[in-house]
Amino acid sequence: MNIGFIGYGEAAYNITLGFSQNGITGIRANDAMMDHPVMGKQVHARAAEAGVELVSDAKEVARWADVLFAAVPSSFTLDVCSTVKSELRPGQIYADVSASTPATKIAIWEQIKDTGVYFADAAMLGSLPQDKHRVPITASGNGAEKFKEVMEPYGMRITLAGDKAGAASAIKLVRSIFMKGIASLMIETMQAADAYDVTDEIVASIGKSMDGIPFSQHLDRLIIGSALHAKRRAAEMKGSIAMLEEEKLSSEMTTATKHRLEDLIPYNFAEKYVGSKPKNFSEVIEAIRPEK
């Protein structure tokens, strides 16, 4: 089977390096920067390390490959699709592993669906340098099952998310809101703890509230609590912001939290649930769902 890559940056390099370390060879790739006087050196060095043959024409790679990975920055993924569309054929797998938005993945599918290609919106959800070709991938689209069937024997780890293009990317980007957001919140929290020399106490206190509890229970407790006590908690955040400003520390995450709590106040959850509370976090999310 012929495996090709359009784009040979961080993702393609780590995936192909993992392949090569497991005896998978004969891969071809094209990268727009391969002839760049500076960046091209890195592209060629990485390709040599992974045993990948660099090809000067993206269309040539597309014609040759049975499984074609589009592994370019998200701002270029539609252009790549337009470039190689004429070379795609029925039965071929086109896997877009870029961090593009769901709307972009849908637009790609609309461009290529008449070619008969299997399209996989493939979202990578782990560490490429650590996992390489075994990085966890969530895939959706008409070709997701085919992509899983063909590539899992090569050591790839693929979870299915339905046949709708864009679903896998939605999972990745929504997950990133939390994962990157909580990391930023941790930084802001621990900067404040450090400024007041209470780091050990803060870690122990938050750990006591969070450790060993299923994530779904945290969702119910924290979202429902925020809805019912939005006004009081927003006021408390003002004090937290003032404290951070006194130490000349960033309060961006805390300010965003105050705004989010203030957004919940007009829904009057406390009045609507006197003597009771929402059954679960979904009841709150449904109540604040924007009208379309």
C-alpha positions in Angstrom: 0.0 0.0 0.0 1.2 3.5 -0.9 1.1 6.1 1.9 1.6 9.7 0.9 1.7 13.0 2.8 1.0 16.5 1.6 2.8 18.7 4.1 5.9 17.4 5.9 5.9 19.4 9.2 5.7 18.3 12.8 2.7 15.9 12.4 3.9 14.2 9.2 7.5 13.8 10.5 6.4 12.2 13.8 3.9 9.9 12.2 6.4 8.7 9.5 9.2 8.4 12.1 7.0 6.1 14.1 6.2 4.1 10.9 9.9 3.7 10.0 10.8 2.6 13.5 8.2 -0.2 13.0 9.5 -1.2 9.6 7.0 0.7 7.5 8.9 2.2 4.5 8.3 3.5 1.0 6.4 6.6 2.1 6.4 9.7 -0.1 5.8 13.3 0.8 5.6 16.8 -0.6 6.1 20.0 1.4 5.8 23.6 0.1 8.9 24.5 2.1 11.1 21.7 0.9 13.1 24.0 -1.3 13.2 26.9 1.0 16.9 28.0 1.7 16.5 27.8 5.4 13.4 25.7 6.4 14.1 23.2 3.5 17.1 21.9 5.3 15.0 20.7 8.2 12.4 19.2 5.9 15.1 17.2 4.1 16.8 16.1 7.3 13.6 14.9 8.9 12.6 13.0 5.7 16.0 11.3 5.6 15.7 10.3 9.2 12.3 8.8 8.7 13.2 7.2 5.3 10.6 9.3 3.4 11.1 10.1 -0.2 10.4 13.8 -0.9 8.5 14.5 -4.2 8.5 17.9 -5.8 4.9 17.9 -6.9 1.9 17.5 -4.6 -0.2 16.2 -7.4 2.3 13.4 -8.0 2.0 12.3 -4.4 -1.8 12.4 -4.7 -1.8 10.3 -7.9 0.5 7.7 -6.3 -0.9 7.3 -2.8 -3.6 4.8 -1.7 -3.8 6.7 1.6 -3.2 10.4 1.3 -2.6 12.4 4.4 -3.2 16.2 4.3 -0.9 17.4 7.1 -0.6 21.1 6.4 -1.4 24.1 8.7 -5.1 24.7 8.9 -4.9 27.9 6.9 -3.7 25.9 3.9 -5.8 22.8 4.0 -8.5 24.1 1.6 -5.9 25.2 -0.9 -4.2 21.7 -0.7 -7.6 20.1 -1.3 -8.1 22.3 -4.4 -4.7 21.5 -5.7 -4.9 17.7 -5.6 -8.7 17.3 -6.2 -8.1 16.4 -9.9 -5.9 13.5 -8.9 -8.2 11.9 -6.4 -9.9 8.6 -7.3 -12.6 6.3 -6.1 -11.5 4.0 -3.3 -8.6 6.2 -2.3 -8.4 7.4 1.4 -8.0 11.2 1.9 -7.2 11.8 5.6 -7.1 15.5 6.7 -5.2 15.6 10.0 -5.0 19.4 10.2 -6.4 21.4 13.1 -9.0 23.0 10.9 -12.5 24.0 12.0 -15.5 21.7 11.5 -16.8 24.1 8.8 -13.5 23.8 6.9 -13.6 20.0 7.0 -17.2 20.1 5.7 -16.0 22.4 2.9 -13.2 20.0 2.0 -15.7 17.1 1.8 -18.0 19.2 -0.4 -15.1 19.8 -2.8 -14.1 16.2 -3.1 -17.2 14.1 -2.5 -17.8 13.6 -6.3 -14.4 12.0 -6.8 -15.5 8.8 -5.0 -12.7 9.2 -2.4 -13.0 8.0 1.2 -12.7 11.2 3.3 -11.6 11.0 6.9 -11.7 14.1 9.2 -8.9 12.9 11.4 -8.3 14.8 14.7 -5.2 14.0 16.6 -5.8 14.2 20.4 -2.4 13.4 22.0 1.3 14.1 21.9 2.9 13.5 18.5 6.5 13.5 19.8 5.6 11.0 22.4 3.2 8.7 20.5 4.2 9.3 16.9 2.1 7.2 14.5 0.2 5.8 17.6 -1.1 9.2 18.6 -4.8 8.8 19.4 -6.9 9.9 16.5 -10.7 10.5 16.4 -12.0 10.1 12.8 -15.3 11.0 11.2 -16.5 11.2 7.6 -17.6 8.8 5.0 -14.1 7.2 5.0 -13.6 7.0 8.8 -14.3 3.3 9.1 -12.2 2.6 6.0 -9.3 4.7 7.4 -9.5 2.7 10.7 -9.7 -0.6 8.9 -6.7 0.1 6.7 -4.4 2.0 9.1 -4.8 0.2 12.4 -2.8 -2.8 11.2 0.0 -0.2 10.8 -0.2 0.6 14.5 -2.4 3.7 14.3 -5.0 4.1 17.1 -8.3 5.4 15.6 -11.6 6.0 17.3 -14.7 6.5 15.2 -17.0 9.5 15.6 -19.6 8.9 12.9 -19.8 9.6 9.2 -20.2 13.4 9.3 -17.2 15.4 8.2 -16.4 18.0 10.9 -17.5 15.9 13.9 -13.9 14.8 14.8 -12.6 18.3 14.5 -15.4 19.6 16.7 -14.3 17.1 19.4 -10.7 18.2 19.1 -11.4 21.9 19.2 -14.1 21.8 21.9 -11.7 19.6 24.0 -9.0 22.2 23.5 -11.2 24.9 25.1 -11.1 22.9 28.3 -7.5 21.5 28.1 -5.8 24.7 27.1 -8.2 26.8 29.2 -7.6 24.8 32.4 -3.8 25.0 31.8 -4.1 28.8 31.5 -6.2 28.9 34.7 -3.7 26.7 36.5 -0.9 29.2 35.6 -2.9 32.1 36.8 -3.9 30.3 40.0 -0.4 29.1 40.8 1.1 32.6 40.1 -1.2 34.0 42.7 -0.4 31.2 45.1 3.3 31.8 44.7 2.8 35.6 45.2 1.2 34.9 48.6 3.4 32.0 49.5 0.5 29.6 49.8 1.3 27.1 47.0 1.3 23.9 49.1 -1.9 24.9 50.8 -3.7 25.7 47.5 -2.5 22.4 45.8 -3.8 20.4 48.8 -7.1 22.3 49.0 -8.0 22.1 45.3 -6.8 18.5 45.2 -9.1 17.6 48.0 -12.0 19.0 45.9 -11.0 17.4 42.6 -9.1 14.2 43.2 -10.8 10.9 42.7 -14.1 12.3 41.5 -15.4 11.3 38.0 -15.4 14.2 35.5 -19.1 14.0 34.9 -19.7 14.7 38.6 -17.5 17.7 38.4 -19.5 19.0 35.5 -22.8 18.6 37.5 -21.4 20.2 40.6 -19.6 23.1 39.0 -22.0 24.0 36.2 -25.1 23.7 38.4 -23.4 25.6 41.2 -22.4 28.4 38.9 -25.9 28.7 37.6 -27.6 28.8 41.0 -25.0 31.1 42.6 -23.9 33.2 39.6 -24.5 36.6 41.2 -22.6 35.8 44.4 -19.7 34.1 42.6 -19.3 37.0 40.1 -19.0 39.4 43.0 -16.4 37.1 44.6 -14.4 37.2 41.4 -14.2 41.0 41.7 -12.3 40.5 44.9 -10.0 37.9 43.2 -9.3 40.3 40.4 -8.5 43.1 42.8 -6.1 40.8 44.7 -4.3 39.8 41.5 -4.0 43.5 40.4 -2.5 44.4 43.8 0.4 41.9 43.0 0.6 43.1 39.4 -0.4 39.7 38.2 -2.4 38.7 35.1 -6.2 38.4 35.8 -7.3 37.5 32.3 -8.7 34.1 33.2 -10.3 35.3 36.4 -11.9 38.3 34.5 -13.3 35.9 31.9 -14.8 33.8 34.7 -16.5 36.9 36.2 -17.9 37.7 32.8 -19.2 34.2 32.3 -20.9 34.2 35.7 -22.4 37.6 35.0 -23.8 36.2 31.7 -25.7 33.6 33.8 -27.4 36.1 36.1 -30.2 37.1 33.8 -31.4 33.5 33.6 -32.5 33.7 37.3 -31.6 30.0 38.0 -31.7 30.7 41.7 -35.4 31.8 41.6 -36.4 29.1 39.1 -35.0 26.3 41.3 -36.0 27.4 44.8 -36.0 24.3 46.9 -34.6 22.2 44.1 -31.8 22.2 41.5 -31.3 21.1 37.9 -31.1 17.4 37.4 -27.7 17.6 35.7 -25.4 20.0 33.9 -27.2 19.5 30.6 -30.3 21.1 31.9 -28.3 24.3 32.5 -26.6 24.2 29.1 -30.0 23.7 27.3 -31.4 26.7 29.2 -28.7 29.0 28.0 -28.6 27.6 24.4 -28.6 30.5 21.9 -31.6 30.7 19.6 -30.8 30.0 15.9 
